[in-house]
Amino acid sequence: MNKVLQPPGWLPPKGYANGIAARGTQVFVGGQVGWNGQQQFETDDFVEQCGQALRNIVEVLKEAGAGPEHMVRMTWYVTDRDEYVQSLGRLGPVYRDAVGRNFPAMTCVQVAALVEKRAKVEIEVTAVVPD
């Protein structure tokens, strides 16, 4: 079972956890971009690429007998911070559709570029499946 770490007196975070404590089998999901299982991009839309990357993560987690509820850490790499911030309203429902109301400790950073030229986002996850 995972425990959310929320220091007393801190305002609650919106859409992520400040920290998670967990015990069990660790699962590391390498960075997933917004392409399908055949490594083909179906869109250049930022939010749609995020949705595909999140669905890819769920598929990889399944291979370990895990699900979104086991995510403890998520790192987003975006090529355009402003596009990310401007898309938050559209991104929320896409996130919840892919992974539900599971909010791990999260970091988002802007990078100059990603290895896959059409990729606008890359997301990596650490999950812990309880013993």
C-alpha positions as CSV (number, residue, x, y, z in Angstrom):
1,M,0.0,0.0,0.0
2,N,1.2,3.5,-0.9
3,K,1.2,6.3,1.6
4,V,0.8,9.9,0.4
5,L,3.3,12.3,2.2
6,Q,1.6,15.6,2.9
7,P,3.4,17.8,5.5
8,P,1.0,19.4,8.0
9,G,0.1,23.0,7.2
10,W,1.0,22.7,3.5
11,L,-1.6,23.5,0.9
12,P,-2.7,20.4,-1.0
13,P,-1.0,20.0,-4.4
14,K,-3.2,20.1,-7.5
15,G,-3.0,16.9,-9.6
16,Y,0.1,15.4,-8.0
17,A,1.5,14.3,-4.6
18,N,4.4,16.0,-2.8
19,G,5.7,12.5,-1.9
20,I,4.7,8.9,-1.8
21,A,6.1,6.1,0.5
22,A,5.7,2.6,-0.8
23,R,7.0,-1.0,-0.3
24,G,7.0,-3.8,-2.8
25,T,8.2,-4.7,-6.3
26,Q,9.6,-1.7,-8.1
27,V,8.6,-1.2,-11.8
28,F,10.4,1.3,-13.9
29,V,8.7,2.5,-17.1
30,G,11.1,4.1,-19.6
31,G,10.1,7.4,-21.2
32,Q,7.0,7.0,-23.3
33,V,6.2,9.4,-26.1
34,G,2.9,9.9,-27.9
35,W,3.2,7.3,-30.6
36,N,1.3,4.0,-30.9
37,G,2.7,0.5,-30.4
38,Q,4.1,0.5,-34.0
39,Q,6.1,3.6,-33.1
40,Q,4.0,5.8,-35.4
41,F,2.7,9.2,-34.4
42,E,-1.0,9.6,-35.2
43,T,-1.1,13.3,-34.2
44,D,1.0,16.4,-33.6
45,D,-1.5,17.7,-31.0
46,F,0.1,18.1,-27.6
47,V,-2.8,16.8,-25.5
48,E,-3.4,13.9,-27.8
49,Q,0.2,12.9,-27.6
50,C,0.1,13.1,-23.8
51,G,-3.0,10.8,-23.8
52,Q,-1.2,8.3,-26.0
53,A,2.0,8.4,-23.8
54,L,-0.1,7.8,-20.7
55,R,-2.0,4.9,-22.4
56,N,1.4,3.5,-23.4
57,I,2.5,3.7,-19.7
58,V,-0.6,1.8,-18.6
59,E,0.2,-1.0,-21.1
60,V,3.7,-1.3,-19.9
61,L,2.6,-1.4,-16.3
62,K,0.2,-4.3,-17.1
63,E,3.1,-6.4,-18.2
64,A,4.4,-6.2,-14.6
65,G,1.0,-6.9,-13.1
66,A,0.7,-3.3,-12.1
67,G,-1.8,-0.5,-12.8
68,P,-1.9,3.3,-12.5
69,E,-2.8,2.9,-8.8
70,H,0.8,1.6,-8.3
71,M,2.5,4.7,-9.8
72,V,4.6,6.5,-7.2
73,R,6.7,8.8,-9.4
74,M,6.1,10.4,-12.8
75,T,8.4,12.7,-14.7
76,W,7.2,14.7,-17.7
77,Y,9.6,16.2,-20.3
78,V,7.9,18.7,-22.5
79,T,9.3,20.7,-25.4
80,D,7.2,23.8,-24.8
81,R,6.3,24.8,-21.2
82,D,3.8,27.4,-22.4
83,E,2.0,24.8,-24.5
84,Y,1.8,22.6,-21.4
85,V,0.5,25.3,-19.1
86,Q,-2.1,26.5,-21.7
87,S,-3.3,22.9,-22.2
88,L,-3.9,22.0,-18.6
89,G,-7.7,22.4,-18.9
90,R,-7.8,19.9,-21.8
91,L,-5.1,17.7,-20.3
92,G,-6.9,17.0,-17.0
93,P,-9.7,14.9,-18.5
94,V,-7.3,13.1,-20.8
95,Y,-5.0,12.3,-17.8
96,R,-7.9,10.9,-15.8
97,D,-9.3,8.9,-18.7
98,A,-5.9,7.2,-19.1
99,V,-4.8,6.7,-15.5
100,G,-7.8,7.6,-13.3
101,R,-7.5,9.7,-10.2
102,N,-4.0,8.4,-9.4
103,F,-1.6,11.3,-8.6
104,P,2.0,10.2,-7.9
105,A,4.8,12.5,-7.0
106,M,5.4,14.4,-10.2
107,T,7.9,16.6,-11.9
108,C,7.6,18.4,-15.2
109,V,10.5,20.0,-17.0
110,Q,11.0,21.8,-20.3
111,V,13.7,20.3,-22.5
112,A,15.2,21.7,-25.7
113,A,14.2,18.7,-27.7
114,L,13.3,15.0,-27.5
115,V,15.0,12.2,-29.4
116,E,11.9,11.5,-31.5
117,K,11.6,14.6,-33.6
118,R,7.7,14.7,-33.6
119,A,7.4,14.1,-29.9
120,K,6.1,17.0,-27.8
121,V,6.1,15.1,-24.5
122,E,7.9,12.1,-23.0
123,I,6.7,10.6,-19.7
124,E,8.5,8.2,-17.4
125,V,7.0,6.4,-14.4
126,T,8.1,4.4,-11.4
127,A,5.5,2.1,-9.8
128,V,5.6,-0.1,-6.7
129,V,3.4,-3.2,-6.6
130,P,2.9,-4.1,-2.9
131,D,4.3,-7.5,-1.7
